[in-house]
């Protein structure tokens, strides 16, 4: 009996001793546009639509992309920070989580070392704070963290698909040989959308189709006129309701068939095509709506990074870099954050009279249509670029909605 009573006390002492006064990983959760570009290239070169069950492929993954992805996962799912460090024949994953229930700032710092191997990746050394821990225990801790985040089955399928792991420090990359398993794509979809999410998205699609049915085809419609009835029909709207609405609206603005993302949407009613505008511009409405959905579903860092990446890509082969589009992206991101973090205040605003000018500040004076060469000439200096982004933030802060 005494042993049973003393076990929780001993465990508490161990956890306190294993915690550290400083984090092993200290960084923000920002995502760089280069990571978005790298992820896009990786997806294109390993397009699951072109793979059949049993196909063996080798993906070359930039170490920086793995590092960003691990930190994003830790930030979103565990409220921690993480890092990926590549060595000659090994790689290290570091994870820091704020220690709960311990007075003062204390942190659990987990470090795990992987070596090149055939088959599933295995941990060869690990530590929790100053204490070395058995590899099996480290794998259990990582699996537990993944399970807490809700990705246990996906982790198992992914590990079973891996055939070889090779580290290439000279190329700053990891070579991952895998055998394609269609269940990975199915699980990815189920990770993104629960059955209840699909119910909410169907309701959102029906609401959008019904609302736009009152307009003539190709009519110019201010975005503010449809946001209020879509997002604020009643004060008891839930976050899943609103996230579904933003995703359906973003798909419509991007002129993408929702069924490409969600096969269940194949037979859903289509919304009439109108020209949604923001401050009179269709492109501003698109940037705003898509960034709002990204912020609500993936968080601010992802929304910001994708917005900047899109403008950089446009400067190379599209319409050119536009700080006006960047302003619309940032406004949409702020709006999406409000949907998630402060819907009661947003509902109060949307329940009144809302105009486009309440959603997006004036875009006057922001440079647009910049080629890559022109962008580098005028804004290659970080200070010049920062002046423009600071002006965007200043104008946003002047709007009551974003204060």
VOGU-3710 file (C-alpha; in Angstrom, 3 decimals, decimal comma):
1> xxxxxxxxxx> 0,000/0,000/0,000  2,808/2,409/0,916  4,514/1,696/-2,418  1,320/2,528/-4,302  0,888/5,769/-2,376  4,501/6,794/-2,861  4,500/6,143/-6,632  2,739/9,424/-7,591  5,089/11,330/-5,271  8,147/9,691/-6,834
11> xxxxxxxxxx> 6,820/10,415/-10,316  6,254/14,052/-9,388  9,826/14,364/-8,139  11,132/12,742/-11,328  9,147/15,082/-13,587  10,350/18,080/-11,612  13,949/16,871/-11,861  13,535/16,165/-15,586  12,218/19,652/-16,271  14,548/22,520/-17,126
21> xxxxxxxxxx> 14,421/26,243/-16,318  15,080/27,131/-19,975  13,635/25,738/-23,216  15,857/23,625/-25,459  13,996/25,030/-28,474  13,170/28,719/-28,444  11,761/30,084/-31,705  8,606/31,606/-33,086  6,049/29,678/-35,126  6,516/31,665/-38,328
31> xxxxxxxxxx> 6,542/29,838/-41,660  8,756/31,203/-44,424  7,475/31,535/-48,002  10,410/29,346/-49,064  8,894/26,497/-47,044  5,600/26,907/-48,907  7,479/26,755/-52,221  9,402/23,651/-51,104  6,207/21,916/-49,975  4,561/22,690/-53,304
41> xxxxxxxxxx> 7,498/21,275/-55,282  7,521/18,155/-53,105  3,800/17,600/-53,652  4,095/18,086/-57,415  6,958/15,572/-57,677  5,092/13,046/-55,501  1,524/13,680/-56,696  -0,617/10,953/-55,068  -3,029/11,058/-58,016  -0,286/9,548/-60,183
51> xxxxxxxxxx> 0,652/6,795/-57,745  -0,713/3,278/-57,497  -0,679/0,972/-54,503  2,791/-0,546/-54,088  4,647/2,040/-56,193  8,078/2,751/-54,695  9,299/6,333/-54,793  12,162/8,313/-53,290  11,346/11,818/-52,126  14,120/14,349/-51,543
61> xxxxxxxxxx> 12,880/16,514/-48,679  14,680/19,753/-47,742  15,803/19,685/-44,107  14,420/23,207/-43,677  10,960/21,986/-44,691  11,099/19,152/-42,146  12,247/21,626/-39,496  9,399/24,031/-40,275  6,815/21,239/-40,409  7,866/19,737/-37,078
71> xxxxxxxxxx> 7,781/23,132/-35,391  4,366/23,887/-36,928  3,013/20,569/-35,630  4,430/21,200/-32,147  3,032/24,734/-32,073  -0,461/23,843/-33,305  -0,994/20,492/-31,603  1,172/20,537/-28,466  1,620/24,271/-27,769  5,346/23,685/-27,830
81> xxxxxxxxxx> 8,290/24,270/-30,113  10,417/21,803/-32,071  13,465/21,660/-34,319  15,070/19,264/-36,798  18,882/19,188/-36,945  20,687/17,271/-39,690  24,082/15,608/-39,081  26,435/13,479/-41,180  24,725/10,127/-40,695  22,043/11,057/-38,223
91> xxxxxxxxxx> 19,308/13,562/-37,480  18,056/14,969/-34,209  14,547/16,046/-33,291  14,219/18,411/-30,358  10,913/19,153/-28,657  10,150/21,649/-25,898  6,830/21,764/-24,049  5,961/24,037/-21,130  5,731/21,881/-18,002  2,175/22,004/-16,613
101> xxxxxxxxxx> 1,427/22,099/-12,907  4,932/23,186/-11,889  5,476/26,597/-10,347  7,710/28,966/-12,252  8,752/28,664/-15,879  9,787/25,026/-16,321  10,096/23,048/-19,548  10,197/19,442/-20,663  12,980/19,179/-23,236  12,990/15,975/-25,262
111> xxxxxxxxxx> 15,793/15,095/-27,675  15,768/12,059/-29,982  18,539/10,909/-32,336  17,798/8,947/-35,522  20,333/7,164/-37,716  20,120/6,210/-41,374  18,342/2,895/-41,720  16,321/0,622/-43,912  12,720/0,157/-42,906  10,988/2,185/-40,229
121> xxxxxxxxxx> 13,041/4,992/-38,654  14,264/4,091/-35,176  15,561/6,175/-32,305  19,114/5,253/-31,271  19,546/7,725/-28,385  17,284/10,043/-26,444  17,089/12,249/-23,377  14,499/14,065/-21,307  16,185/17,072/-19,806  19,461/15,908/-18,256
131> xxxxxxxxxx> 18,309/12,276/-18,067  19,198/9,783/-20,819  16,170/7,622/-21,522  15,836/4,258/-23,297  15,085/4,460/-27,003  11,907/2,434/-26,535  10,655/4,924/-23,953  11,476/7,832/-26,278  9,533/6,204/-29,110  6,620/5,691/-26,724
141> xxxxxxxxxx> 6,738/9,356/-25,660  6,751/10,560/-29,275  3,957/8,141/-30,187  1,986/9,372/-27,167  2,421/13,006/-28,242  1,234/12,108/-31,748  -1,696/10,172/-30,277  -2,662/13,114/-28,061  -2,666/15,267/-31,189  -5,037/12,748/-32,802
151> xxxxxxxxxx> -2,723/11,312/-35,473  -1,911/7,852/-34,085  -3,304/5,808/-36,999  -1,753/8,108/-39,594  1,644/7,811/-37,892  1,436/4,007/-37,936  0,530/3,870/-41,650  3,268/6,355/-42,554  5,957/4,441/-40,642  4,966/1,173/-42,275
161> xxxxxxxxxx> 5,264/2,774/-45,722  8,888/3,866/-45,177  11,550/1,666/-46,766  14,737/3,688/-46,329  15,893/6,873/-44,652  19,111/8,552/-45,819  20,584/11,845/-44,647  22,335/14,132/-47,142  23,913/17,004/-45,148  25,844/18,222/-48,213
171> xxxxxxxxxx> 22,497/18,815/-49,955  20,775/19,782/-46,686  18,093/17,209/-47,376  16,678/13,837/-46,384  16,026/11,050/-48,890  12,919/9,109/-47,996  12,114/5,943/-49,948  8,535/4,815/-49,453  5,933/2,454/-50,867  2,702/4,224/-51,727
181> xxxxxxxxxx> -0,305/3,211/-49,694  -3,648/4,814/-50,753  -4,797/4,752/-47,138  -2,344/7,608/-46,536  -4,432/9,890/-48,751  -7,673/8,678/-47,189  -6,303/9,329/-43,722  -5,012/12,738/-44,768  -8,540/13,659/-45,844  -10,013/12,326/-42,609
191> xxxxxxxxxx> -7,413/14,288/-40,636  -8,473/17,454/-42,423  -12,242/16,913/-42,348  -14,301/15,002/-39,815  -17,778/13,682/-40,732  -19,219/16,612/-38,791  -17,070/19,040/-40,809  -18,633/17,622/-43,970  -22,112/18,235/-42,547  -21,164/21,850/-41,793
201> xxxxxxxxxx> -19,672/22,334/-45,269  -22,797/20,999/-46,931  -24,869/23,501/-44,944  -22,432/26,278/-45,893  -22,590/25,329/-49,587  -26,394/25,340/-49,476  -26,384/28,752/-47,764  -23,981/30,235/-50,334  -25,948/28,816/-53,268  -29,211/30,118/-51,827
211> xxxxxxxxxx> -27,782/33,568/-51,154  -26,222/34,055/-54,593  -29,356/32,780/-56,308  -30,833/36,244/-55,669  -28,259/37,876/-57,969  -28,019/37,765/-61,745  -25,147/35,770/-63,234  -21,819/37,674/-63,411  -23,222/40,556/-61,317  -20,677/42,524/-59,298
221> xxxxxxxxxx> -21,417/41,933/-55,611  -19,493/43,507/-52,699  -18,041/40,820/-50,454  -19,370/42,605/-47,374  -22,937/41,993/-48,593  -22,598/38,238/-48,354  -20,235/37,824/-45,387  -22,810/39,010/-42,856  -25,663/36,667/-43,878  -23,235/33,769/-44,257
231> xxxxxxxxxx> -21,341/34,201/-40,979  -23,880/35,898/-38,731  -27,346/34,463/-39,372  -27,610/33,693/-35,644  -25,567/34,354/-32,518  -25,233/30,656/-31,663  -22,964/29,858/-34,613  -20,152/27,483/-33,693  -16,524/27,596/-34,801  -16,988/24,524/-37,067
241> xxxxxxxxxx> -19,935/26,323/-38,723  -17,834/29,384/-39,444  -14,707/27,530/-40,547  -16,824/25,537/-42,993  -18,346/28,742/-44,340  -14,932/30,325/-44,908  -13,621/27,221/-46,686  -16,649/26,991/-48,983  -16,390/30,710/-49,743  -12,643/30,444/-50,429
251> xxxxxxxxxx> -13,246/27,576/-52,843  -15,856/29,676/-54,638  -13,582/32,731/-54,809  -10,715/30,618/-56,156  -13,105/29,184/-58,770  -12,224/25,671/-57,646  -14,672/22,800/-57,501  -15,086/21,893/-53,830  -15,236/18,230/-54,873  -11,509/18,379/-55,714
261> xxxxxxxxxx> -10,893/18,844/-51,996  -13,870/16,905/-50,729  -15,178/14,058/-52,940  -18,448/14,034/-50,968  -19,262/17,444/-52,490  -19,604/16,038/-56,025  -23,411/16,142/-56,052  -23,898/19,287/-53,989  -25,733/22,272/-55,531  -23,420/24,733/-57,300
271> xxxxxxxxxx> -23,559/28,417/-56,404  -24,315/30,835/-59,241  -21,211/32,575/-60,595  -21,098/36,246/-59,649  -18,160/38,638/-59,384  -17,461/39,117/-55,690  -15,452/42,289/-55,106  -13,745/44,038/-52,207  -13,317/47,786/-52,568  -14,343/47,228/-56,169
281> xxxxxxxxxx> -11,620/44,653/-56,903  -12,146/40,963/-57,601  -8,526/40,113/-56,791  -8,820/41,749/-53,361  -11,909/39,667/-52,573  -10,056/36,513/-53,611  -6,986/37,282/-51,510  -9,116/38,265/-48,501  -11,401/35,222/-48,606  -8,687/32,642/-49,213
291> xxxxxxxxxx> -6,437/34,058/-46,471  -9,365/34,147/-44,035  -10,001/30,444/-44,635  -6,301/29,599/-44,293  -6,078/31,481/-40,996  -9,184/29,759/-39,633  -8,046/26,270/-40,655  -4,238/26,387/-40,553  -3,395/29,434/-38,416  -1,837/32,846/-39,024
301> xxxxxxxxxx> 1,748/31,706/-39,826  0,579/29,468/-42,663  -1,789/32,117/-44,033  0,920/34,795/-44,003  3,555/32,544/-45,586  1,250/31,386/-48,375  0,214/34,982/-49,092  3,808/36,167/-49,452  4,769/33,079/-51,471  1,908/33,764/-53,905
311> xxxxxxxxxx> 3,119/37,331/-54,484  6,726/36,225/-54,988  5,546/33,603/-57,469  3,447/36,230/-59,278  6,507/38,473/-59,593  8,266/35,682/-61,499  5,584/34,427/-63,846  2,244/36,029/-63,052  0,746/39,485/-62,684  3,666/40,766/-60,603
321> xxxxxxxxxx> 4,248/41,338/-56,900  1,513/43,472/-55,343  1,585/45,057/-51,897  -2,132/45,748/-52,406  -2,739/42,001/-52,663  -0,533/41,505/-49,610  -2,712/43,983/-47,704  -5,827/42,029/-48,699  -4,095/38,826/-47,552  -3,282/40,349/-44,171
331> xxxxxxxxxx> -6,814/41,707/-43,745  -8,227/38,273/-44,548  -5,840/36,662/-42,086  -6,911/39,065/-39,346  -10,558/38,387/-40,205  -10,005/34,616/-40,040  -8,329/34,997/-36,652  -11,366/36,921/-35,397  -13,636/34,110/-36,544  -11,588/31,696/-34,422
341> xxxxxxxxxx> -10,630/33,835/-31,423  -13,338/36,484/-30,963  -16,493/35,533/-32,824  -18,871/37,326/-30,396  -17,249/40,670/-31,270  -17,243/39,807/-34,972  -20,909/38,796/-34,777  -21,761/42,143/-33,221  -20,033/43,960/-36,096  -21,563/41,781/-38,818
351> xxxxxxxxxx> -25,019/42,180/-37,299  -24,844/45,906/-38,036  -24,210/47,726/-41,284  -20,954/46,475/-42,787  -19,211/47,858/-45,853  -16,091/46,776/-47,699  -14,227/49,661/-46,061  -14,827/48,000/-42,676  -12,985/44,894/-43,879  -10,092/46,322/-45,882
361> xxxxxxxxxx> -8,367/49,725/-45,666  -7,601/51,880/-48,674  -5,039/50,338/-51,010  -4,001/53,677/-52,475  -0,258/54,088/-52,927  0,733/50,442/-52,557  3,115/49,367/-55,368  1,713/46,707/-57,710  2,534/44,694/-60,846  6,217/44,473/-59,915
371> xxxxxxxxxx> 8,333/42,058/-61,924  10,942/40,037/-60,046  13,707/42,378/-61,230  11,740/45,501/-60,312  10,803/44,073/-56,924  14,443/43,285/-56,122  15,553/46,733/-57,287  13,026/48,636/-55,179  12,487/46,327/-52,205  15,519/44,055/-52,058
381> xxxxxxxxxx> 16,602/46,106/-49,052  14,764/44,612/-46,035  14,129/48,116/-44,676  12,292/49,173/-47,834  10,153/46,028/-47,725  9,476/46,465/-44,001  8,255/50,026/-44,571  5,545/48,723/-46,887  4,463/45,906/-44,566  4,468/48,302/-41,598
391> xxxxxxxxxx> 2,170/50,628/-43,552  -0,158/47,705/-44,215  -0,295/46,924/-40,490  -0,828/50,608/-39,641  -3,801/50,885/-41,974  -5,283/47,661/-40,642  -4,902/48,917/-37,074  -6,898/52,014/-38,028  -9,946/49,864/-38,764  -12,123/49,299/-35,656
401> xxx> -12,646/45,645/-36,623  -8,950/44,812/-36,225  -8,089/46,834/-33,139
//
